[in-house]
């Protein structure tokens, strides 16, 4: 790269470090806190999932008792639940009287942390878990897109909804759309959707050009580049440097494709229904 390119990148990084408040407000970051919204029933099924040492997002899918989230939110390094009971608050919103439900892990992918903590790709396809609430939530669950193939994801615009702590301190659900796909492999979706602590377990949707959400196609397990400075630097490098030999730019976002867990979710929903009939 030329000296001019290096100078521009360095300035962008310094500006990002000096102005962290731009996160959530930059044109590169379309995330916005959202109310529960009477006109948006999908938000009611998405909630805050907490444990003694965890804070993630979860969502009801297939049943008003079945909660889907990322496995690393509820499992330890040996792949076992970190505790018997988690707390799920659908439609959580700071200051509101949000109902709380106990939830326990009933089935999960064979997830374990990568041997090298710097490598976050390999375990992604198994990073899913399904919990069952201790009683009916009375909330209409989201519908999983079981008929969508991974190949159909392609360059389709995406949308996410979750409790990311870098926007309004995670006190409200945050909506982002559209973001995009950078790579597909096995049951892994590499994406550009933002997110930080608390966003893991968020539902991943198809979106149209306006950002309107469509079919639910996965679980976000890792958000993309976490700072505006980082994304600005990537954008400038792509524009100014000779990166024609690089096929894709990895923004760091990872998600589990719905095909990895849809059958397990359906079985859990059927089990919940049978229990309710007894």
Order of alpha helices (4+ residues) and beta strands (2+ residues): alpha-beta-beta-beta-beta-beta-beta-beta-alpha-beta-beta-beta-beta-beta-beta-alpha-beta-alpha
